[in-house]
Amino acid sequence: MTASNILPQKELQSTAGDPGRRDRLLFDKFGITGEELVALRAKEDVGERILEAARLLYGRAKIVAPGAECQQLTELTIASIVYEDWRKPDTKGGSIHNYLKRHNSPNMNPRLKPSQVHFVRAQVGAYSGNIEEAAQIFSGFEASDDDFLKSITIPTRMSPSLENLLGVFYVNGIIPISRHNTNLVLERAEPYEAIGAAVDSAAGSDDVKFRFPFFDTLPSRIRSHFNIITQVYPYESGKDGSLTVTTPNGPWTYATAVKKIPRVVLPSKALITWLVNDLSLFTPVGKSSRITEANAKRLFNDGDDILAFLAGIVDAVGNVRGRSGRYPDPSAMCDSLSPDQKYSVSLLRQMAGYSARNDIYSTGYVGSRALRDMFERDLLANPVHIAKLDAYYGTKNL
C-alpha cells in the first residue's frame, strides 16, 4: 500500500455482498464511523450524499494520506460511503459516474480530459491546479485526468526564476517518444560539476551514492512553478560494472555502467504539450527545437527574461572558466549543446545585447559581461557556479 493508494480499489471490490466488512474497511483506512455512515446515507438527495461523502473522505484523507488526499476521492470509494447496498460495487461506482456526468458543466474545453469525479474534488477543495485558467491563455496544451488529479499548474506569466528553469529544461530535457509517454526527463550523462564527492559510502559497499549539487535544487523549484512532486533519481554504478537507476517504478539495472547520471522525471501531459505546442521549446518528436527570433518574442518579455533563460542553460551545462591569460574574467562554455541549441544561445545573446548583430556565430559561449550580470542579478541557481563566481568577484571587491 502506498500513500497514493490508501484503499486499493480491488480491496474495496472484494467486499462485494458484505457491507459490514466494507464499512469496517472504511473505518480502518479513514476512521469513518458507522454513525457517520448511517447519518449520511439517510439523506434523500443523492447529490447531497455524494458531496457530503466527498467532504468526509477528503477531510479524513488529509490526515492519513497528506499530499495524496486528492487521489482518495474515486467514484468507487465515494459510492462505498453513499450506498448501503453493496451487492455490485462496480454498478454503484457506475451510478456515481452517471450522476456526475448528468450534472457536471458541459462547457469543459475539449482539450482537457478530467474524469467526472474531478468536479466533485474541485467542489470540496481537493483540487488546487489552474489548468482551466491556463487553457484560456494557451491554445496548444492538453491535459489528462492525472494532471487534474495531481493539481498540476501551468504558469500563466513568465518570471526570471521560471525562465531559468525553462533554460534547464531546454538543454537537459528529453521527451522519450512512445505512444503513451507523458514524462519530461531531465538528465545529464556527464554533469559538469564533478559529482565525485561520494556520500554514505561504507567500506566494502557494492554501491556508492553520489550528491548532485545542481540537480538537488530542481525538485523544490519544479514544485514551486508546476506543482509537480519529483526527486533526483541517481544512477549508481556497482563494483561489477553494472548500472542501477532508481525510478518511481523501482530500480532498473543495466549490465554496463559508463557514467553516473542524475535524473529527474516530470510526469505531466499538460507540461509536455505546453513546452511543445505553446512554447515551441521542443519539437513534436521530443528534441530541443531551434529558437527563432519570432519564437523568442513569444517566450520573453525583454532582455532580462532572455538573460534568465541563458542563466538556466549555464546552470545546467555550462563550464565556468576562471581567470587565465586568455580569459581575464570568468566566462562560460556550454560544449555539450546540439547545433540547434548552440544557434539558439548565440541568437539570444545577440537579442539581449551581449553581442553585435554581425557577431552571431553558433557556439555555446557566454561571455564575461553576461555571466557577471547573471551573477549580480541573482539569476543563477547552480551552487557550484555561484560559489566560484562569488570567490572571484569577492577578490575584485565587487
Backbone hydrogen bonds, N-H to C=O, Kabsch-Sander energy under -0.5 kcal/mol:
donor,donor_aa,acceptor,acceptor_aa,energy
5,N,2,T,-1.8
12,L,8,P,-1.8
13,Q,9,Q,-2.5
14,S,10,K,-1.7
15,T,12,L,-1.3
16,A,13,Q,-1.7
17,G,86,W,-3.1
18,D,15,T,-2.5
22,R,18,D,-2.0
23,D,19,P,-2.5
24,R,20,G,-2.0
25,L,21,R,-2.0
26,L,22,R,-2.1
27,F,23,D,-1.8
28,D,24,R,-2.8
29,K,25,L,-2.6
30,F,26,L,-2.2
31,G,27,F,-1.8
32,I,26,L,-1.2
33,T,31,G,-0.6
37,L,33,T,-1.9
38,V,34,G,-2.5
39,A,35,E,-2.2
40,L,36,E,-2.0
41,R,37,L,-2.7
42,A,38,V,-1.0
43,K,40,L,-1.5
49,R,45,D,-2.0
50,I,46,V,-2.7
51,L,47,G,-2.3
52,E,48,E,-2.4
53,A,49,R,-2.6
54,A,50,I,-2.3
55,R,51,L,-2.2
56,L,52,E,-2.6
57,L,53,A,-2.8
58,Y,54,A,-2.7
59,G,55,R,-2.4
60,R,56,L,-2.0
61,A,57,L,-2.5
62,K,58,Y,-1.8
63,I,60,R,-1.0
64,V,60,R,-2.0
65,A,61,A,-3.0
68,A,65,A,-2.5
72,Q,69,E,-1.1
73,L,70,C,-1.4
74,T,72,Q,-1.6
78,I,74,T,-2.5
79,A,75,E,-2.2
80,S,76,L,-1.9
81,I,77,T,-0.8
81,I,78,I,-0.8
82,V,78,I,-2.2
83,Y,79,A,-2.4
92,K,88,K,-1.8
93,G,89,P,-2.7
94,G,90,D,-2.3
95,S,91,T,-1.7
96,I,92,K,-1.8
97,H,93,G,-2.1
98,N,94,G,-2.7
99,Y,95,S,-2.3
100,L,96,I,-2.4
101,K,97,H,-2.5
102,R,98,N,-1.8
103,H,99,Y,-1.4
104,N,100,L,-2.0
108,M,105,S,-0.5
112,L,109,N,-2.1
113,K,143,A,-1.7
118,H,115,S,-1.3
119,F,116,Q,-1.2
120,V,116,Q,-0.5
121,R,117,V,-2.2
122,A,118,H,-2.6
123,Q,119,F,-1.6
124,V,120,V,-1.7
125,G,122,A,-1.0
126,A,121,R,-2.7
127,Y,121,R,-0.7
130,N,152,I,-1.0
134,A,130,N,-2.9
135,A,131,I,-2.0
136,Q,132,E,-0.6
136,Q,133,E,-1.2
137,I,134,A,-1.4
138,F,134,A,-2.9
143,A,111,R,-1.7
148,F,144,S,-1.4
149,L,145,D,-3.0
150,K,146,D,-2.1
151,S,148,F,-1.2
152,I,147,D,-2.5
153,T,226,F,-2.0
163,E,159,S,-2.9
164,N,160,P,-2.3
165,L,161,S,-1.7
166,L,162,L,-2.5
167,G,163,E,-2.0
168,V,164,N,-1.7
169,F,165,L,-2.5
170,Y,166,L,-2.4
171,V,167,G,-1.5
172,N,168,V,-2.7
173,G,169,F,-2.3
174,I,185,V,-2.3
175,I,286,G,-1.2
178,S,176,P,-0.7
181,N,178,S,-1.0
184,L,266,L,-2.3
185,V,174,I,-3.1
185,V,183,N,-0.5
186,L,184,L,-0.5
186,L,264,V,-3.2
187,E,172,N,-1.7
187,E,185,V,-0.6
188,R,262,P,-1.1
194,A,191,P,-1.0
198,A,196,G,-1.4
199,V,209,K,-1.9
202,A,200,D,-0.9
205,S,202,A,-2.2
208,V,237,S,-0.6
209,K,199,V,-0.7
211,R,197,A,-1.0
216,D,212,F,-2.5
217,T,214,F,-2.0
218,L,215,F,-1.4
221,R,217,T,-1.1
222,I,218,L,-3.0
223,R,219,P,-2.3
224,S,220,S,-1.9
225,H,221,R,-1.6
226,F,222,I,-2.8
227,N,222,I,-0.5
227,N,223,R,-1.8
228,I,222,I,-0.6
229,I,227,N,-0.6
230,T,228,I,-0.6
233,Y,231,Q,-0.6
233,Y,263,R,-3.7
235,Y,261,I,-2.3
236,E,244,T,-3.7
238,G,242,S,-1.9
239,K,206,D,-0.9
241,G,238,G,-1.7
243,L,254,Y,-2.8
244,T,236,E,-3.0
245,V,252,W,-2.7
246,T,234,P,-0.9
247,T,250,G,-1.0
250,G,247,T,-2.0
252,W,245,V,-2.7
254,Y,243,L,-3.8
257,A,241,G,-3.2
258,V,256,T,-0.6
261,I,259,K,-0.6
263,R,233,Y,-0.7
264,V,186,L,-2.6
265,V,231,Q,-0.5
266,L,184,L,-3.1
268,S,182,T,-2.2
268,S,266,L,-1.0
272,I,268,S,-2.0
273,T,269,K,-2.6
274,W,270,A,-1.8
275,L,271,L,-2.3
276,V,272,I,-2.1
277,N,273,T,-2.7
278,D,273,T,-0.7
278,D,274,W,-1.1
279,L,274,W,-2.3
281,L,275,L,-2.3
282,F,275,L,-1.0
283,T,287,K,-3.4
286,G,283,T,-2.3
289,S,281,L,-2.3
291,I,289,S,-0.6
296,A,292,T,-2.5
297,K,293,E,-1.4
298,R,294,A,-0.7
298,R,295,N,-0.9
299,L,295,N,-1.8
300,F,296,A,-2.6
306,I,302,D,-1.6
307,L,303,G,-2.5
308,A,304,D,-2.1
309,F,305,D,-2.1
310,L,306,I,-2.6
311,A,307,L,-2.2
312,G,308,A,-1.7
313,I,309,F,-1.6
314,V,310,L,-2.5
315,D,311,A,-3.0
316,A,312,G,-2.1
317,V,313,I,-2.7
318,G,313,I,-0.6
318,G,314,V,-1.8
319,N,333,M,-2.0
320,V,318,G,-0.7
321,R,319,N,-0.5
321,R,331,S,-3.1
324,S,327,Y,-1.7
331,S,321,R,-1.4
332,A,366,V,-2.8
333,M,319,N,-1.5
334,C,364,G,-1.9
335,D,333,M,-0.9
337,L,334,C,-0.9
342,K,338,S,-2.6
343,Y,339,P,-2.3
344,S,340,D,-2.1
345,V,341,Q,-2.4
346,S,342,K,-2.3
347,L,343,Y,-2.6
348,L,344,S,-2.6
349,R,345,V,-2.2
350,Q,346,S,-1.8
351,M,347,L,-2.5
352,A,348,L,-2.0
353,G,350,Q,-1.2
354,Y,349,R,-3.1
359,D,356,A,-2.1
360,I,357,R,-0.7
361,Y,359,D,-0.6
363,T,342,K,-0.6
363,T,361,Y,-1.5
366,V,332,A,-3.0
371,L,367,G,-2.3
372,R,368,S,-2.5
373,D,369,R,-2.1
374,M,370,A,-2.3
375,F,371,L,-2.1
376,E,372,R,-2.8
377,R,373,D,-1.9
378,D,375,F,-1.4
379,L,374,M,-2.8
380,L,374,M,-0.7
386,I,382,N,-2.6
387,A,383,P,-2.1
388,K,384,V,-1.9
389,L,385,H,-2.8
390,D,386,I,-2.6
391,A,387,A,-2.0
392,Y,388,K,-1.7
393,Y,389,L,-3.0
394,G,390,D,-1.7
395,T,391,A,-1.1
395,T,392,Y,-0.6
396,K,392,Y,-0.6
396,K,393,Y,-0.6
397,N,394,G,-1.3
398,L,393,Y,-2.2
